Amino acid sequence: MKICILGLGYIGLPTALLFAAHGAEVVGVDVKQSVVDCLNHGNLPFNEPGIGDLYREAKERFVAKTEPETADAFLIAVPTPLDPATKVSDLSYVKKAAETVARYLSAGNLVILESTVPPGTSERVVIPRLERSGIAVGDFHYAHCPERAIPGRTLQEMTGNTRIIGGYDRDSTDRATAIYQTFVRGQIYQTNTRTAEFVKLMENTCRDVNIALANEFAQLAEECGINVWEAITLANKHPRVSILNPGPGVGGHCIAVDPWFLTENSTRCKMVSTAREVNDSMPNYLLHVVRNLLSGIRNPTISVFGVTYKGNIGDTRESPAIKFIQLAENEGYAVRCHDPHVAEFPHPLMDAMDAASGSDCLVVLADHDCFRTIEPAGLPMRTKIVVDARNILDHEKWAGQGFAIRVLGDGVSAQQVLLGEITPPAGLYAAETVRSIASTSPPSISLLSQNGREGYL
Ligand SMILES: NC(=O)c1ccc[n+]([C@@H]2O[C@H](COP(=O)([O-])OP(=O)(O)OC[C@H]3O[C@@H](n4cnc5c(N)ncnc54)[C@H](O)[C@@H]3O)[C@@H](O)[C@H]2O)c1
C-alpha cells in the first residue's frame, strides 16, 4: 500500500510516520520546502513525545516531498483556520490540496480528508474538486476521518482513541477503516461523511460550552462570596454531574475555532455562540479583576506567567493570554511575560525573575506544572499581589510570603483581598487613593484541600 499524505504538520506528520511504521510506503507532502528539507535531513520540524523514536522506525518507508506522486491512497491533513474578521472557516488550503490530489488520482484510489471542516464540506467542496480528475466519486473512494488527538499525547491518542470514519459509500468506509486498522487500536465507528464532519465539531463545541458554563459559575460564585472550586468539587459528587474547570478563556486551534465551523451558516444558533462570547470575554474579566486590585498604583506593571492556551505545552495559537496582554497594554499597564515552554511569542518573553522584577501583580494564565512549585520568597515584586486564574499555586506558601492572593472564581479570596489591610510601600500609591490589600489566609474548607479541590496539593 502506497499512501500520499498532504500536510506534514502536527497531525499529518505523526499520521504519516504511523502508517510507515506499520508497513505502508509513505510519501509525505508539504508545500513548505523547509519542512521537507528538515525531514529529509533526519530532523523533525516540531517536538512531540515519542515522535523521534517513531521517525527512526518509519524512515525506511517514508520520504518527504513538495509534490505528490501517484499512490493507492491520499490523505489530506492541511490547516483549516478561522477567518478572524468574519468568523467563517478558511477552506483555501483544503481546496488547494484537493485540486492537487485530483492531478494524481486514478480509478480505485482512496482519498481521506482528516482536516476539521464545516458539515457538508466533503460533498460541496472536496469531492467536486477531486472529480476534476475526470473520475467520478464511486470510481474513486472517499472518506472523512476527523482527528481527535491532542498535542502532547498525539501518538498515544492517534493509536489508542476511538475513531469515526464517514465514507461516501459502504465500500469507501470499509476501505478507509481497513487502512486505519493497521495502527489504530481504538474502536472504529462507521458513518457517512457529513455526520463524521458534524461529530468532530460537536465534540469540541461540547467542551467549549461546558467550559463557558464553568466560567460563568466562577463569576457567579464571586458575586455570591463562595469558592467555585470547592463548589464544583462538591457538585461533581453527583453521579450525573461533571463540571469542568474555569480559567482565563479558551484557546488552541480546535476548541476556540470549531464551534464557529458548526454555526457559521446557521440562523438558529444561540447557545454555541453565547458560549464562545463567554469564553472570549474571560481575559476582559481577568483584567477587570487586576484593575480593581491595582487601582491607585502609579505606573503599574503586570507579570503574566504562562502564555500558552493550556498547561505543559508550547502552543500559543488563539491563547487567551494574547488578548489579555493586548488589553492590559492598551490600558496603560506595563506587561512582562514569562513562559518556559514557549520559544517564540509576539510579546518578549523573559525568565521568571526578570518578568517579576518591579511588578505589582503576577497573573498566572497557564497551568504549567513548573508554576506549582514557584518559590514566591525570591520574586523581586514591587507589590505582592498574585492572581491565580488556574488555581494551581500553593496559596498557603504564597500567603506566608506576604502575598495577597486572588483566585479566579473564589469569592472568599476576592472579598479578603479587597477588605484586608497592608501597608503599601511609600510612594507606590497615588496619595488620594490609598487602598488596602491584604494577605489572604486560606479559606476554611473542611475535608477539601485549601484550593477547594480534592486530593490536590
Ligand atoms: N493539531 C491538532 O491537535 C489537531 C487536532 C485535531 C484536528 N486538527 C485538524 O487537523 C488539520 C491539520 O492541523 P495541523 O495542526 O496538523 O496543522 P499544521 O498547521 O500543523 O500543519 C499543516 C501543514 O500543511 C501544510 N500545507 C498547507 N497546504 C498544503 C497543501 N496544499 N499541500 C501540502 N501541504 C500543505 C502546511 O505547510 C503545514 O505544514 C486542521 O484541520 C486541524 O483543525 C488538528
Ligand as a Chemical Component Dictionary entry (heavy atoms), coordinates in Angstrom:
data_LIG
# 
_chem_comp.id                   LIG 
_chem_comp.type                 NON-POLYMER 
_chem_comp.pdbx_formal_charge   0 
_chem_comp.three_letter_code    LIG 
# 
loop_
_chem_comp_atom.comp_id 
_chem_comp_atom.atom_id 
_chem_comp_atom.alt_atom_id 
_chem_comp_atom.type_symbol 
_chem_comp_atom.charge 
_chem_comp_atom.model_Cartn_x 
_chem_comp_atom.model_Cartn_y 
_chem_comp_atom.model_Cartn_z 
_chem_comp_atom.pdbx_ordinal 
LIG N1  N1  N 0  -3.142 19.871 15.783 1  
LIG C1  C1  C 0  -4.151 19.244 16.404 2  
LIG O1  O1  O 0  -4.050 18.938 17.588 3  
LIG C2  C2  C 0  -5.417 18.891 15.665 4  
LIG C3  C3  C 0  -6.337 18.044 16.296 5  
LIG C4  C4  C 0  -7.475 17.681 15.621 6  
LIG C5  C5  C 0  -7.698 18.162 14.340 7  
LIG N2  N2  N 1  -6.782 19.001 13.752 8  
LIG C6  C6  C 0  -7.058 19.455 12.390 9  
LIG O2  O2  O 0  -6.131 18.848 11.514 10 
LIG C7  C7  C 0  -5.829 19.724 10.424 11 
LIG C8  C8  C 0  -4.336 19.957 10.344 12 
LIG O3  O3  O 0  -3.915 20.596 11.520 13 
LIG P1  P1  P 0  -2.394 20.701 11.952 14 
LIG O4  O4  O 0  -2.399 21.128 13.376 15 
LIG O5  O5  O -1 -1.659 19.463 11.562 16 
LIG O6  O6  O 0  -1.909 21.907 11.013 17 
LIG P2  P2  P 0  -0.414 22.437 10.840 18 
LIG O7  O7  O 0  -0.528 23.875 10.536 19 
LIG O8  O8  O 0  0.439  21.967 11.965 20 
LIG O9  O9  O 0  0.120  21.647 9.546  21 
LIG C9  C9  C 0  -0.451 21.743 8.295  22 
LIG C10 C10 C 0  0.640  21.582 7.227  23 
LIG O10 O10 O 0  0.001  21.556 5.963  24 
LIG C11 C11 C 0  0.860  22.190 5.031  25 
LIG N3  N3  N 0  0.087  22.523 3.839  26 
LIG C12 C12 C 0  -0.763 23.552 3.631  27 
LIG N4  N4  N 0  -1.322 23.459 2.407  28 
LIG C13 C13 C 0  -0.825 22.341 1.828  29 
LIG C14 C14 C 0  -1.027 21.697 0.572  30 
LIG N5  N5  N 0  -1.862 22.181 -0.345 31 
LIG N6  N6  N 0  -0.323 20.579 0.308  32 
LIG C15 C15 C 0  0.542  20.069 1.222  33 
LIG N7  N7  N 0  0.763  20.636 2.436  34 
LIG C16 C16 C 0  0.095  21.741 2.731  35 
LIG C17 C17 C 0  1.401  23.364 5.815  36 
LIG O11 O11 O 0  2.590  23.872 5.217  37 
LIG C18 C18 C 0  1.627  22.745 7.192  38 
LIG O12 O12 O 0  2.946  22.243 7.326  39 
LIG C19 C19 C 0  -6.649 21.007 10.693 40 
LIG O13 O13 O 0  -7.870 20.939 10.023 41 
LIG C20 C20 C 0  -6.875 20.951 12.194 42 
LIG O14 O14 O 0  -8.027 21.656 12.578 43 
LIG C21 C21 C 0  -5.655 19.363 14.380 44 
# 
loop_
_chem_comp_bond.comp_id 
_chem_comp_bond.atom_id_1 
_chem_comp_bond.atom_id_2 
_chem_comp_bond.value_order 
_chem_comp_bond.pdbx_ordinal 
LIG N1  C1  SING 1  
LIG C1  O1  DOUB 2  
LIG C1  C2  SING 3  
LIG C2  C3  SING 4  
LIG C2  C21 DOUB 5  
LIG C3  C4  DOUB 6  
LIG C4  C5  SING 7  
LIG C5  N2  DOUB 8  
LIG N2  C6  SING 9  
LIG N2  C21 SING 10 
LIG C6  O2  SING 11 
LIG C6  C20 SING 12 
LIG O2  C7  SING 13 
LIG C7  C8  SING 14 
LIG C7  C19 SING 15 
LIG C8  O3  SING 16 
LIG O3  P1  SING 17 
LIG P1  O4  DOUB 18 
LIG P1  O5  SING 19 
LIG P1  O6  SING 20 
LIG O6  P2  SING 21 
LIG P2  O7  DOUB 22 
LIG P2  O8  SING 23 
LIG P2  O9  SING 24 
LIG O9  C9  SING 25 
LIG C9  C10 SING 26 
LIG C10 O10 SING 27 
LIG C10 C18 SING 28 
LIG O10 C11 SING 29 
LIG C11 N3  SING 30 
LIG C11 C17 SING 31 
LIG N3  C12 SING 32 
LIG N3  C16 SING 33 
LIG C12 N4  DOUB 34 
LIG N4  C13 SING 35 
LIG C13 C14 SING 36 
LIG C13 C16 DOUB 37 
LIG C14 N5  SING 38 
LIG C14 N6  DOUB 39 
LIG N6  C15 SING 40 
LIG C15 N7  DOUB 41 
LIG N7  C16 SING 42 
LIG C17 O11 SING 43 
LIG C17 C18 SING 44 
LIG C18 O12 SING 45 
LIG C19 O13 SING 46 
LIG C19 C20 SING 47 
LIG C20 O14 SING 48 
# 
